[in-house]
Amino acid sequence: MPTRPLTIVGLGDSTTAGSPYFLSPLEAPPDGRGNPEGQYTYWMTQRHPEWRVLNRGVNRERTDQVLRRAARDAIAPRPEYAIVLAGVNDVYQGREVDAARADLAAIYRAISAAGIRVVAATILPFNTMSREQAEVTEGLNRWISEEARRSGALFCDTASVASASDRRDRLAGSSDGLHPDVATYRKMGDAFARLIEASEGGAEPGEPGATP
């Protein structure tokens, strides 16, 4: 299933960086450090060697911090697609959800205005989240879905891909209770790849909630 050569940026926090397995190139220049299989970006390139997929994740960052570096890390490389997976640290740190929504909307607008296709991704649960945090996460994820449709972005419900089948507020697999395990990162990479394949005129997305 080869496609044209693409440059794709993964912009976000620890679930893009690859925690707890990998430090991204921004965290451990120039190439990152750790087990490369703990990145969804790695699995995208395994599926598509013709793609250049850049890991631009930083552990613990909120959406306001991701916004401040979006021009440098998502726009300057001039990719065809930029995956935006951010917001879980806003929830974890108790930041006002309205601020997170405003930041995400600003990130989407800036990337789209640069002629880059946005992939808006829902944020993942963590296994220690409270009922209140789970409700805030669900609300933010509904907003991400709606904003993607409104703005014309691609949408990937990574929360559904990474969540336990019987508990949407728990990860399907995790070695530390906070981040996905390698198998789940692989599923995330496959979901993003299928979505972009579909956008490029190839196969259907084939993952929950992934819509071109």
Backbone as a printed PyTorch tensor [residue, N CA C, xyz], in Angstrom:
tensor([[[  0.8070,  -1.2050,   0.0000],
         [  0.0000,   0.0000,   0.0000],
         [  0.8480,   1.2660,   0.0000]],

        [[  1.8350,   1.3610,  -0.9020],
         [  2.6430,   2.5770,  -0.9350],
         [  1.8110,   3.7830,  -1.3400]],

        [[  2.1990,   4.9380,  -0.8330],
         [  1.5910,   6.2040,  -1.2290],
         [  2.7160,   7.1100,  -1.7030]],

        [[  2.3840,   8.3300,  -2.0670],
         [  3.4370,   9.2820,  -2.4110],
         [  4.2830,   9.5620,  -1.1650]],

        [[  5.5270,   9.9560,  -1.3450],
         [  6.3280,  10.3610,  -0.1840],
         [  5.6770,  11.5360,   0.5220]],

        [[  5.5920,  11.4500,   1.8360],
         [  4.9700,  12.4940,   2.6460],
         [  5.8750,  12.8500,   3.8110]],

        [[  5.7770,  14.0930,   4.2420],
         [  6.3150,  14.4850,   5.5370],
         [  5.1410,  14.7080,   6.4800]],

        [[  5.1970,  14.0750,   7.6340],
         [  4.1250,  14.1410,   8.6240],
         [  4.7600,  14.4980,   9.9640]],

        [[  4.1650,  15.4460,  10.6550],
         [  4.6380,  15.8230,  11.9880],
         [  3.6650,  15.2870,  13.0320]],

        [[  4.1980,  14.6800,  14.0800],
         [  3.4170,  14.3450,  15.2600],
         [  3.6990,  15.3830,  16.3260]],

        [[  2.7290,  16.2400,  16.6150],
         [  2.8950,  17.3380,  17.5640],
         [  2.1070,  17.0330,  18.8250]],

        [[  2.7670,  17.0870,  19.9910],
         [  2.0150,  16.8070,  21.2020],
         [  2.8960,  16.6600,  22.4280]],

        [[  2.4010,  15.8400,  23.3560],
         [  3.0360,  15.6760,  24.6560],
         [  3.6860,  14.3010,  24.7580]],

        [[  3.6050,  13.6800,  25.9320],
         [  4.2990,  12.4150,  26.1630],
         [  3.7640,  11.2770,  25.3110]],

        [[  2.4840,  11.3120,  24.9480],
         [  1.9210,  10.2360,  24.1430],
         [  2.3260,  10.3460,  22.6870]],

        [[  2.9490,  11.4470,  22.3090],
         [  3.6320,  11.5580,  21.0230],
         [  5.1120,  11.2600,  21.1950]],

        [[  5.7130,  11.7920,  22.2670],
         [  7.1430,  11.5590,  22.5090],
         [  7.4580,  10.0730,  22.6010]],

        [[  6.5750,   9.3140,  23.2490],
         [  6.7750,   7.8740,  23.3950],
         [  7.0490,   7.4160,  24.8080]],

        [[  6.6740,   8.2400,  25.7790],
         [  6.8610,   7.8740,  27.1870],
         [  6.0990,   6.5800,  27.4970]],

        [[  6.6610,   5.7190,  28.3560],
         [  7.9210,   5.8270,  29.1030],
         [  9.1050,   5.1800,  28.3920]],

        [[  8.9330,   4.8560,  27.1090],
         [  9.9380,   4.0690,  26.4060],
         [ 10.9830,   4.9140,  25.6820]],

        [[ 10.5810,   6.1240,  25.2790],
         [ 11.4290,   6.8780,  24.3530],
         [ 11.4080,   8.3490,  24.7050]],

        [[ 12.5970,   8.9790,  24.5940],
         [ 12.7130,  10.4300,  24.6670],
         [ 12.7860,  10.9520,  23.2490]],

        [[ 11.9180,  11.8940,  22.9170],
         [ 11.8360,  12.3950,  21.5530],
         [ 13.0970,  13.1560,  21.1620]],

        [[ 13.3010,  13.4450,  19.8700],
         [ 14.4460,  14.2590,  19.4480],
         [ 14.4710,  15.6460,  20.0870]],

        [[ 13.3220,  16.1800,  20.4940],
         [ 13.3150,  17.4550,  21.1980],
         [ 13.8070,  17.3020,  22.6320]],

        [[ 13.6220,  16.1260,  23.2100],
         [ 14.0160,  15.8610,  24.5900],
         [ 15.4470,  15.3320,  24.6930]],

        [[ 15.8880,  14.6060,  23.6720],
         [ 17.2330,  14.0350,  23.6390],
         [ 17.8100,  14.2230,  22.2400]],

        [[ 18.2290,  15.4550,  21.9250],
         [ 18.7420,  15.7470,  20.5780],
         [ 19.9940,  14.9110,  20.2750]],

        [[ 20.2470,  14.6210,  18.9790],
         [ 19.4220,  15.0540,  17.8530],
         [ 18.3960,  14.0190,  17.3950]],

        [[ 18.5380,  12.7660,  17.8540],
         [ 17.7330,  11.6810,  17.2860],
         [ 16.7870,  11.0150,  18.2680]],

        [[ 16.7490,  11.4900,  19.5210],
         [ 15.9640,  10.8050,  20.5290],
         [ 16.7440,   9.6520,  21.1370]],

        [[ 16.1360,   9.0420,  22.1660],
         [ 16.8380,   7.9510,  22.8620],
         [ 15.8320,   6.9950,  23.4750]],

        [[ 16.1200,   5.6950,  23.3640],
         [ 15.2680,   4.6830,  23.9780],
         [ 14.8060,   3.6530,  22.9780]],

        [[ 13.7200,   3.0010,  23.3090],
         [ 13.1410,   1.9710,  22.4450],
         [ 12.2660,   2.6470,  21.3920]],

        [[ 12.6630,   2.6430,  20.1260],
         [ 11.8890,   3.3500,  19.1090],
         [ 10.4780,   2.8020,  18.9260]],

        [[ 10.2490,   1.5510,  19.3340],
         [  8.9180,   0.9670,  19.1660],
         [  7.8860,   1.6040,  20.0920]],

        [[  8.3420,   2.4060,  21.0680],
         [  7.4220,   3.1070,  21.9530],
         [  7.0040,   4.4570,  21.4100]],

        [[  6.8800,   4.5810,  20.1030],
         [  6.3890,   5.8090,  19.4540],
         [  5.3760,   5.4240,  18.3940]],

        [[  4.2530,   6.1080,  18.3510],
         [  3.3280,   5.8120,  17.2500],
         [  3.9440,   6.2200,  15.9160]],

        [[  4.8260,   7.2410,  15.9220],
         [  5.4600,   7.6770,  14.6840],
         [  6.3320,   6.5720,  14.0760]],

        [[  6.9740,   5.7810,  14.9240],
         [  7.7930,   4.6640,  14.4380],
         [  6.9430,   3.6820,  13.6460]],

        [[  5.7720,   3.3530,  14.1810],
         [  4.9330,   2.3520,  13.5190],
         [  4.3480,   2.8810,  12.2160]],

        [[  4.1730,   4.1900,  12.1060],
         [  3.7310,   4.7580,  10.8380],
         [  4.7890,   4.5580,   9.7630]],

        [[  6.0680,   4.7320,  10.1170],
         [  7.1260,   4.5490,   9.1270],
         [  7.3810,   3.0720,   8.8240]],

        [[  7.0770,   2.1880,   9.7720],
         [  7.1640,   0.7600,   9.4720],
         [  6.1330,   0.3650,   8.4250]],

        [[  4.9810,   0.9750,   8.5000],
         [  3.9200,   0.7050,   7.5280],
         [  4.2060,   1.3990,   6.2020]],

        [[  4.8390,   2.5680,   6.2830],
         [  5.1120,   3.3710,   5.0850],
         [  6.5510,   3.8870,   5.1260]],

        [[  7.5080,   3.1120,   4.6600],
         [  8.9050,   3.5670,   4.6590],
         [  9.1260,   4.8090,   3.8020]],

        [[  8.2170,   5.0660,   2.8910],
         [  8.3520,   6.2490,   2.0300],
         [  7.9370,   7.5390,   2.7410]],

        [[  7.3940,   7.4220,   3.9510],
         [  6.9870,   8.6020,   4.7170],
         [  8.1140,   9.0460,   5.6490]],

        [[  8.2200,  10.3510,   5.8140],
         [  9.0920,  10.9470,   6.8390],
         [  8.1740,  11.4400,   7.9450]],

        [[  8.2370,  10.7770,   9.0940],
         [  7.3310,  11.0940,  10.2020],
         [  8.1650,  11.6300,  11.3650]],

        [[  7.9260,  12.8770,  11.7400],
         [  8.7350,  13.5650,  12.7390],
         [  8.0560,  13.5260,  14.1030]],

        [[  8.7800,  13.0520,  15.0890],
         [  8.2880,  13.0170,  16.4700],
         [  8.5950,  14.3600,  17.1220]],

        [[  7.5570,  15.1400,  17.3730],
         [  7.7070,  16.4500,  18.0030],
         [  6.8740,  16.5000,  19.2860]],

        [[  7.0590,  15.4650,  20.1090],
         [  6.3820,  15.3760,  21.4020],
         [  7.3070,  15.7710,  22.5380]],

        [[  6.7300,  16.3600,  23.5670],
         [  7.4910,  16.7270,  24.7700],
         [  6.6720,  16.3240,  25.9940]],

        [[  7.2720,  15.5240,  26.8390],
         [  6.6140,  15.0240,  28.0380],
         [  6.1340,  16.1720,  28.9350]],

        [[  4.9520,  16.0160,  29.5060],
         [  4.3360,  16.8930,  30.5010],
         [  3.7850,  18.2160,  29.9310]],

        [[  3.9010,  18.4450,  28.6340],
         [  3.4500,  19.7330,  28.1160],
         [  1.9280,  19.8360,  28.0260]],

        [[  1.4070,  21.0100,  28.3790],
         [  0.0030,  21.3630,  28.2100],
         [ -0.2010,  21.9490,  26.8100]],

        [[ -1.4620,  22.2020,  26.4700],
         [ -1.7560,  22.7420,  25.1490],
         [ -1.1690,  24.1380,  24.9440]],

        [[ -1.0840,  24.9530,  25.9880],
         [ -0.5010,  26.2870,  25.8100],
         [  0.9780,  26.1970,  25.4740]],

        [[  1.6640,  25.2140,  26.0350],
         [  3.0850,  25.0310,  25.7320],
         [  3.2830,  24.4720,  24.3280]],

        [[  2.3970,  23.5630,  23.9180],
         [  2.4560,  23.0380,  22.5550],
         [  2.1750,  24.1570,  21.5460]],

        [[  1.2120,  25.0150,  21.8580],
         [  0.8840,  26.1360,  20.9740],
         [  2.0960,  27.0350,  20.7480]],

        [[  2.8520,  27.3010,  21.7990],
         [  3.9850,  28.2170,  21.6810],
         [  5.0700,  27.7180,  20.7380]],

        [[  5.1360,  26.4100,  20.5170],
         [  6.1610,  25.8890,  19.6190],
         [  5.5820,  25.3090,  18.3240]],

        [[  4.2970,  25.5140,  18.0900],
         [  3.6730,  24.9410,  16.8980],
         [  4.2950,  25.4730,  15.6090]],

        [[  4.6090,  26.7680,  15.5670],
         [  5.1950,  27.3370,  14.3450],
         [  6.5310,  26.6860,  14.0300]],

        [[  7.3600,  26.5010,  15.0570],
         [  8.6860,  25.9030,  14.8560],
         [  8.5950,  24.4230,  14.5230]],

        [[  7.7650,  23.6900,  15.2780],
         [  7.8140,  22.2310,  15.2200],
         [  6.8190,  21.5980,  14.2540]],

        [[  5.7030,  22.2810,  13.9750],
         [  4.6980,  21.7080,  13.0850],
         [  4.6340,  22.3980,  11.7340]],

        [[  4.9180,  23.6960,  11.6970],
         [  4.7670,  24.4550,  10.4540],
         [  6.0840,  24.5910,   9.7000]],

        [[  7.1630,  24.9010,  10.4060],
         [  8.4560,  25.1260,   9.7440],
         [  8.9440,  23.9340,   8.9150]],

        [[  8.7020,  22.6760,   9.3180],
         [  9.1460,  21.5470,   8.4880],
         [  8.3720,  21.3870,   7.1780]],

        [[  7.2830,  22.1610,   7.0010],
         [  6.4400,  22.1210,   5.7990],
         [  5.9200,  20.7190,   5.4840]],

        [[  5.3000,  20.0810,   6.4470],
         [  4.7470,  18.7520,   6.1900],
         [  3.4500,  18.8420,   5.4000]],

        [[  3.0360,  17.7190,   4.8640],
         [  1.6970,  17.6360,   4.2670],
         [  0.6270,  17.4740,   5.3450]],

        [[  0.9690,  16.8000,   6.4480],
         [  0.0320,  16.5400,   7.5360],
         [  0.6980,  16.8320,   8.8750]],

        [[ -0.1010,  17.3200,   9.8210],
         [  0.3710,  17.4890,  11.1970],
         [ -0.6630,  16.8900,  12.1370]],

        [[ -0.2490,  15.8660,  12.8850],
         [ -1.1020,  15.2350,  13.8830],
         [ -0.9910,  16.0480,  15.1730]],

        [[ -2.1270,  16.4430,  15.7300],
         [ -2.1490,  17.2000,  16.9830],
         [ -2.8030,  16.3300,  18.0480]],

        [[ -1.9980,  15.8790,  18.9990],
         [ -2.4690,  15.0310,  20.0990],
         [ -2.0100,  15.6850,  21.3940]],

        [[ -2.8700,  16.5170,  21.9830],
         [ -2.4970,  17.2960,  23.1730],
         [ -3.7410,  17.6010,  23.9880]],

        [[ -3.5380,  17.7740,  25.2900],
         [ -4.6340,  18.1260,  26.1800],
         [ -4.7130,  17.2990,  27.4400]],

        [[ -4.0900,  16.1130,  27.4450],
         [ -4.2060,  15.2660,  28.6220],
         [ -3.5190,  15.9010,  29.8310]],

        [[ -2.4360,  16.6360,  29.6180],
         [ -1.7580,  17.2650,  30.7560],
         [ -2.5500,  18.4430,  31.3060]],

        [[ -3.3530,  19.0800,  30.4740],
         [ -4.2720,  20.1070,  30.9840],
         [ -5.2320,  19.4700,  31.9810]],

        [[ -5.7620,  18.2950,  31.6140],
         [ -6.6720,  17.5730,  32.5000],
         [ -5.9300,  17.1120,  33.7520]],

        [[ -4.7630,  16.5240,  33.5650],
         [ -3.9850,  15.9710,  34.6720],
         [ -3.5960,  17.0510,  35.6770]],

        [[ -3.2680,  18.2430,  35.1600],
         [ -2.8220,  19.3310,  36.0200],
         [ -3.9700,  20.2240,  36.5020]],

        [[ -5.1980,  19.9040,  36.1130],
         [ -6.3530,  20.6500,  36.5800],
         [ -6.5200,  22.0080,  35.9230]],

        [[ -6.0140,  22.1660,  34.7220],
         [ -6.1340,  23.4330,  34.0060],
         [ -7.5590,  23.5850,  33.4700]],

        [[ -8.0120,  24.8200,  33.3610],
         [ -9.3630,  25.1020,  32.8810],
         [ -9.5390,  24.5600,  31.4660]],

        [[-10.6030,  23.7900,  31.2520],
         [-10.7880,  23.1340,  29.9600],
         [-11.0680,  24.1400,  28.8560]],

        [[-11.6910,  25.2760,  29.1830],
         [-11.9230,  26.2950,  28.1530],
         [-10.6030,  26.7940,  27.5800]],

        [[ -9.5830,  26.9090,  28.4140],
         [ -8.2730,  27.3520,  27.9450],
         [ -7.6610,  26.3080,  27.0120]],

        [[ -7.8090,  25.0320,  27.3400],
         [ -7.2910,  23.9670,  26.4890],
         [ -7.9840,  23.9790,  25.1320]],

        [[ -9.3040,  24.1730,  25.1330],
         [-10.0220,  24.2370,  23.8600],
         [ -9.5390,  25.4050,  23.0100]],

        [[ -9.3480,  26.5610,  23.6370],
         [ -8.8850,  27.7410,  22.8990],
         [ -7.4960,  27.5020,  22.3140]],

        [[ -6.6230,  26.8710,  23.0890],
         [ -5.2750,  26.5800,  22.6020],
         [ -5.3190,  25.6140,  21.4230]],

        [[ -6.0990,  24.5470,  21.5500],
         [ -6.1900,  23.5750,  20.4610],
         [ -6.7520,  24.2260,  19.2040]],

        [[ -7.7840,  25.0510,  19.3530],
         [ -8.3500,  25.7380,  18.1880],
         [ -7.3060,  26.6200,  17.5200]],

        [[ -6.4840,  27.2870,  18.3250],
         [ -5.4340,  28.1470,  17.7740],
         [ -4.3740,  27.3180,  17.0470]],

        [[ -4.0320,  26.1630,  17.5980],
         [ -3.0670,  25.2730,  16.9350],
         [ -3.6300,  24.8150,  15.5950]],

        [[ -4.8700,  24.3420,  15.5850],
         [ -5.4880,  23.8830,  14.3440],
         [ -5.4960,  25.0020,  13.2950]],

        [[ -5.8920,  26.2170,  13.7160],
         [ -5.9790,  27.3370,  12.7710],
         [ -4.6200,  27.6730,  12.1830]],

        [[ -3.6090,  27.7390,  13.0330],
         [ -2.2790,  28.1200,  12.5550],
         [ -1.7380,  27.1030,  11.5570]],

        [[ -1.9100,  25.8340,  11.8540],
         [ -1.4070,  24.7890,  10.9550],
         [ -2.1790,  24.7980,   9.6460]],

        [[ -3.4920,  24.8720,   9.7330],
         [ -4.3250,  24.8870,   8.5320],
         [ -4.0350,  26.1000,   7.6580]],

        [[ -3.8250,  27.2620,   8.2890],
         [ -3.5420,  28.4880,   7.5410],
         [ -2.2310,  28.3860,   6.7670]],

        [[ -1.3410,  27.5220,   7.2170],
         [ -0.0710,  27.3110,   6.5310],
         [ -0.1880,  26.3110,   5.3870]],

        [[ -1.3980,  25.8330,   5.1140],
         [ -1.6220,  24.8990,   4.0240],
         [ -1.3080,  23.4590,   4.3690]],

        [[ -1.2790,  23.1520,   5.6540],
         [ -0.9730,  21.8130,   6.1490],
         [ -2.2620,  21.1770,   6.6460]],

        [[ -2.4870,  19.9180,   6.3080],
         [ -3.7020,  19.2330,   6.7380],
         [ -3.5700,  18.8230,   8.2040]],

        [[ -4.5130,  19.2550,   9.0180],
         [ -4.5320,  18.9220,  10.4410],
         [ -5.1670,  17.5510,  10.6550]],

        [[ -4.5600,  16.7470,  11.4980],
         [ -5.1780,  15.5310,  12.0180],
         [ -5.4540,  15.7860,  13.4990]],

        [[ -6.7160,  15.9930,  13.8450],
         [ -7.1070,  16.2630,  15.2270],
         [ -7.3650,  14.9370,  15.9300]],

        [[ -6.6350,  14.6940,  17.0090],
         [ -6.7080,  13.4170,  17.7150],
         [ -7.2610,  13.6030,  19.1210]],

        [[ -8.1200,  12.6930,  19.5450],
         [ -8.6330,  12.7370,  20.9090],
         [ -7.5630,  12.2800,  21.8910]],

        [[ -7.6280,  12.8280,  23.1120],
         [ -6.6140,  12.5320,  24.1230],
         [ -6.9230,  11.2140,  24.8180]],

        [[ -5.8660,  10.6060,  25.3330],
         [ -5.9750,   9.2700,  25.9200],
         [ -6.2830,   9.3500,  27.4070]],

        [[ -6.8660,   8.2910,  27.9500],
         [ -7.0460,   8.2450,  29.4050],
         [ -5.7360,   7.8780,  30.0860]],

        [[ -5.7140,   7.9730,  31.4020],
         [ -4.6350,   7.4060,  32.2100],
         [ -5.3060,   6.6580,  33.3560]],

        [[ -4.6570,   5.6380,  33.8450],
         [ -5.3390,   4.6730,  34.7080],
         [ -5.6500,   5.1760,  36.1120]],

        [[ -5.0660,   6.3050,  36.4960],
         [ -5.3400,   6.8590,  37.8220],
         [ -6.3340,   8.0180,  37.7660]],

        [[ -6.9620,   8.2410,  36.6180],
         [ -7.8450,   9.4000,  36.5060],
         [ -9.0940,   9.2290,  37.3740]],

        [[ -9.5180,  10.3300,  37.9590],
         [-10.7200,  10.3420,  38.7790],
         [-11.9560,  10.3990,  37.8850]],

        [[-13.1180,  10.2280,  38.5010],
         [-14.3560,  10.3330,  37.7310],
         [-14.4870,  11.7230,  37.1170]],

        [[-14.1100,  12.7480,  37.8850],
         [-14.1890,  14.1120,  37.3550],
         [-13.2410,  14.2940,  36.1740]],

        [[-12.0280,  13.7870,  36.2840],
         [-11.0820,  13.8900,  35.1740],
         [-11.5820,  13.1260,  33.9500]],

        [[-12.2110,  11.9780,  34.1770],
         [-12.7660,  11.2150,  33.0630],
         [-13.8710,  12.0000,  32.3670]],

        [[-14.7130,  12.6880,  33.1300],
         [-15.7850,  13.4860,  32.5350],
         [-15.2260,  14.6650,  31.7500]],

        [[-14.2100,  15.3190,  32.3000],
         [-13.5800,  16.4340,  31.5870],
         [-12.9470,  15.9350,  30.2880]],

        [[-12.2910,  14.7890,  30.3490],
         [-11.6680,  14.2140,  29.1540],
         [-12.7070,  13.9000,  28.0930]],

        [[-13.8130,  13.2860,  28.4970],
         [-14.8690,  12.9690,  27.5320],
         [-15.4140,  14.2390,  26.8890]],

        [[-15.6040,  15.2790,  27.6900],
         [-16.1050,  16.5360,  27.1390],
         [-15.1210,  17.1680,  26.1710]],

        [[-13.8430,  17.1670,  26.5180],
         [-12.8330,  17.7280,  25.6240],
         [-12.7400,  16.9140,  24.3400]],

        [[-12.8410,  15.6080,  24.4530],
         [-12.7810,  14.7740,  23.2510],
         [-13.9870,  14.9790,  22.3470]],

        [[-15.1650,  15.2020,  22.9200],
         [-16.3270,  15.5220,  22.0780],
         [-16.0810,  16.8250,  21.3360]],

        [[-15.5060,  17.8000,  22.0370],
         [-15.2270,  19.0730,  21.3940],
         [-14.2200,  18.8920,  20.2600]],

        [[-13.1710,  18.0930,  20.4690],
         [-12.1800,  17.8460,  19.4150],
         [-12.8480,  17.2530,  18.1800]],

        [[-13.7290,  16.2920,  18.3780],
         [-14.4630,  15.6950,  17.2580],
         [-15.2970,  16.7360,  16.5110]],

        [[-16.0180,  17.5530,  17.2760],
         [-16.8700,  18.5800,  16.6560],
         [-16.0420,  19.6420,  15.9510]],

        [[-14.9400,  20.0580,  16.5720],
         [-14.0840,  21.0860,  15.9680],
         [-13.4110,  20.5730,  14.7050]],

        [[-13.0510,  19.3070,  14.6930],
         [-12.4710,  18.7310,  13.4790],
         [-13.4710,  18.7880,  12.3290]],

        [[-14.7070,  18.4150,  12.5930],
         [-15.7270,  18.4780,  11.5440],
         [-15.9750,  19.9090,  11.1060]],

        [[-16.0370,  20.8170,  12.0640],
         [-16.3200,  22.2180,  11.7380],
         [-15.2130,  22.8390,  10.9040]],

        [[-13.9680,  22.5000,  11.2370],
         [-12.8310,  23.1430,  10.5980],
         [-12.3160,  22.4150,   9.3610]],

        [[-12.8340,  21.2260,   9.1080],
         [-12.3740,  20.4570,   7.9490],
         [-11.1140,  19.6570,   8.1850]],

        [[-10.7230,  19.4910,   9.4570],
         [ -9.5560,  18.6690,   9.7770],
         [ -9.9020,  17.1920,   9.6580]],

        [[ -8.8950,  16.3650,   9.4760],
         [ -9.0900,  14.9340,   9.6500],
         [ -9.2730,  14.6590,  11.1400]],

        [[ -9.9470,  13.5630,  11.4520],
         [-10.2280,  13.2440,  12.8550],
         [ -9.8740,  11.8020,  13.1390]],

        [[ -9.1340,  11.5880,  14.2230],
         [ -8.8130,  10.2380,  14.6750],
         [ -9.1610,  10.1220,  16.1510]],

        [[-10.0570,   9.1980,  16.4840],
         [-10.4530,   8.9840,  17.8670],
         [ -9.4530,   8.0370,  18.5260]],

        [[ -8.2720,   8.5630,  18.7970],
         [ -7.2230,   7.7530,  19.4170],
         [ -7.6160,   7.2680,  20.8010]],

        [[ -8.5220,   7.9810,  21.4690],
         [ -8.9950,   7.5110,  22.7730],
         [ -9.6550,   6.1470,  22.6380]],

        [[-10.4480,   5.9670,  21.5860],
         [-11.0870,   4.6670,  21.3710],
         [-10.0690,   3.5920,  21.0150]],

        [[ -9.0570,   3.9760,  20.2440],
         [ -8.0280,   3.0140,  19.8480],
         [ -7.2370,   2.5350,  21.0590]],

        [[ -6.9510,   3.4530,  21.9910],
         [ -6.0400,   3.1500,  23.1050],
         [ -6.7390,   2.7090,  24.3770]],

        [[ -8.0640,   2.8940,  24.4760],
         [ -8.7800,   2.5920,  25.7150],
         [ -9.1030,   1.1120,  25.8390]],

        [[ -9.2540,   0.6730,  27.0790],
         [ -9.7100,  -0.6920,  27.3400],
         [-11.1190,  -0.8770,  26.7800]],

        [[-11.4240,  -2.0750,  26.3140],
         [-12.7120,  -2.3170,  25.6770],
         [-13.8820,  -2.1350,  26.6400]],

        [[-13.6470,  -2.3600,  27.9300],
         [-14.7250,  -2.2610,  28.9030],
         [-14.6280,  -1.0320,  29.8010]],

        [[-13.5720,  -0.2150,  29.6240],
         [-13.3780,   0.9690,  30.4500],
         [-12.7440,   2.0660,  29.6070]],

        [[-13.5360,   3.0090,  29.1550],
         [-12.9850,   4.0830,  28.3250],
         [-12.0560,   4.9910,  29.1310]],

        [[-12.1410,   4.9290,  30.4610],
         [-11.2640,   5.7470,  31.2960],
         [-10.0000,   5.0000,  31.7210]],

        [[ -9.7010,   3.8930,  31.0590],
         [ -8.4880,   3.1270,  31.3360],
         [ -7.8210,   2.7560,  30.0190]],

        [[ -6.4850,   2.6510,  30.0480],
         [ -5.7380,   2.2620,  28.8610],
         [ -5.8590,   0.7620,  28.6080]],

        [[ -5.8550,   0.3870,  27.3350],
         [ -5.9170,  -1.0370,  26.9940],
         [ -4.6800,  -1.7700,  27.4890]],

        [[ -3.5420,  -1.0930,  27.4620],
         [ -2.3060,  -1.6740,  27.9640],
         [ -1.3670,  -0.5640,  28.3860]],

        [[ -0.6910,  -0.7410,  29.5070],
         [  0.2130,   0.2880,  30.0140],
         [  1.2170,  -0.3460,  30.9580]],

        [[  2.4740,   0.0970,  30.8710],
         [  3.4960,  -0.3940,  31.7900],
         [  3.6500,   0.4940,  33.0150]],

        [[  3.1120,   1.7100,  32.9580],
         [  3.2590,   2.6380,  34.0930],
         [  1.9420,   3.2380,  34.5720]],

        [[  0.8250,   2.8670,  33.9380],
         [ -0.4780,   3.3870,  34.3320],
         [ -0.8010,   4.7530,  33.7770]],

        [[  0.1650,   5.3980,  33.1300],
         [ -0.0310,   6.7480,  32.6090],
         [  0.0530,   6.8290,  31.0900]],

        [[  0.7970,   5.9170,  30.4910],
         [  1.0520,   5.9770,  29.0530],
         [  0.7520,   4.6230,  28.4120]],

        [[  0.5170,   4.6180,  27.1040],
         [  0.2620,   3.3480,  26.4240],
         [  1.4720,   2.4200,  26.4600]],

        [[  1.2080,   1.1220,  26.3010],
         [  2.2980,   0.1840,  26.1080],
         [  2.6600,   0.1430,  24.6250]],

        [[  3.6890,  -0.6290,  24.2900],
         [  4.1680,  -0.6700,  22.9050],
         [  3.0730,  -1.1330,  21.9510]],

        [[  2.3200,  -2.1500,  22.3500],
         [  1.2570,  -2.6620,  21.4730],
         [  0.2200,  -1.5810,  21.1820]],

        [[ -0.0780,  -0.7640,  22.1830],
         [ -1.0720,   0.3020,  21.9810],
         [ -0.5020,   1.4200,  21.1270]],

        [[  0.7690,   1.7680,  21.3270],
         [  1.3940,   2.7500,  20.4290],
         [  1.3470,   2.2550,  18.9830]],

        [[  1.5410,   0.9600,  18.7990],
         [  1.4690,   0.4190,  17.4450],
         [  0.0580,   0.5840,  16.8650]],

        [[ -0.9590,   0.3120,  17.6610],
         [ -2.3320,   0.4890,  17.1910],
         [ -2.6120,   1.9420,  16.8450]],

        [[ -2.0770,   2.8570,  17.6440],
         [ -2.2450,   4.2780,  17.3520],
         [ -1.5820,   4.6350,  16.0220]],

        [[ -0.3520,   4.1580,  15.8110],
         [  0.3410,   4.4330,  14.5600],
         [ -0.4060,   3.8900,  13.3650]],

        [[ -0.9590,   2.6920,  13.5020],
         [ -1.7340,   2.1100,  12.4090],
         [ -2.9980,   2.9280,  12.1230]],

        [[ -3.6400,   3.4160,  13.1880],
         [ -4.8500,   4.2180,  13.0060],
         [ -4.5410,   5.5150,  12.2630]],

        [[ -3.4820,   6.2000,  12.6710],
         [ -3.1040,   7.4270,  11.9680],
         [ -2.7260,   7.1370,  10.5200]],

        [[ -1.9840,   6.0550,  10.2990],
         [ -1.5610,   5.7260,   8.9430],
         [ -2.7570,   5.4210,   8.0550]],

        [[ -3.7130,   4.6570,   8.5590],
         [ -4.8910,   4.3350,   7.7540],
         [ -5.6990,   5.5790,   7.4110]],

        [[ -5.7740,   6.4960,   8.3640],
         [ -6.5100,   7.7300,   8.1200],
         [ -5.8460,   8.5370,   7.0060]],

        [[ -4.5340,   8.6380,   7.0440],
         [ -3.8290,   9.3980,   6.0060],
         [ -3.8740,   8.6560,   4.6750]],

        [[ -3.7950,   7.3420,   4.7090],
         [ -3.9840,   6.5600,   3.4830],
         [ -5.3240,   6.8950,   2.8330]],

        [[ -6.3620,   6.9440,   3.6370],
         [ -7.6900,   7.2510,   3.1070],
         [ -7.7400,   8.6630,   2.5370]],

        [[ -7.1020,   9.6100,   3.2280],
         [ -7.0580,  10.9830,   2.7410],
         [ -6.3180,  11.0860,   1.4130]],

        [[ -5.3290,  10.2110,   1.2460],
         [ -4.5390,  10.2050,   0.0170],
         [ -5.2180,   9.4120,  -1.1050]],

        [[ -6.4100,   8.8880,  -0.8170],
         [ -7.1510,   8.1740,  -1.8330],
         [ -6.9360,   6.6850,  -1.8320]],

        [[ -6.4230,   6.1630,  -0.7070],
         [ -6.1620,   4.7330,  -0.6190],
         [ -7.2560,   4.0110,   0.1260]],

        [[ -6.8550,   3.1550,   1.0780],
         [ -7.7970,   2.3040,   1.8000],
         [ -8.6310,   3.1130,   2.7640]],

        [[ -9.6910,   2.4840,   3.2540],
         [-10.5220,   3.1060,   4.2830],
         [ -9.7520,   3.1450,   5.5910]],

        [[-10.0950,   4.1030,   6.4920],
         [ -9.3450,   4.2230,   7.7480],
         [ -9.3040,   2.9560,   8.5800]],

        [[-10.4350,   2.2860,   8.7830],
         [-10.4400,   0.9920,   9.4310],
         [-10.1590,   0.9880,  10.9130]],

        [[-10.2930,   2.1450,  11.5950],
         [-10.1240,   2.2080,  13.0520],
         [-11.2910,   2.9810,  13.6280]],

        [[-11.6180,   2.7630,  14.9010],
         [-12.7590,   3.4450,  15.4750],
         [-12.6390,   4.9620,  15.3710]],

        [[-13.6570,   5.5800,  14.8230],
         [-13.7470,   7.0400,  14.8380],
         [-12.8240,   7.7690,  13.8970]],

        [[-12.0880,   7.0740,  13.0400],
         [-11.1610,   7.7390,  12.1330],
         [-11.8970,   8.1650,  10.8820]],

        [[-11.9690,   9.4520,  10.6240],
         [-12.7440,   9.9630,   9.5070],
         [-11.9480,  10.9660,   8.7010]],

        [[-11.8910,  10.7650,   7.3670],
         [-11.2070,  11.7200,   6.5230],
         [-12.0780,  12.9230,   6.2140]]])
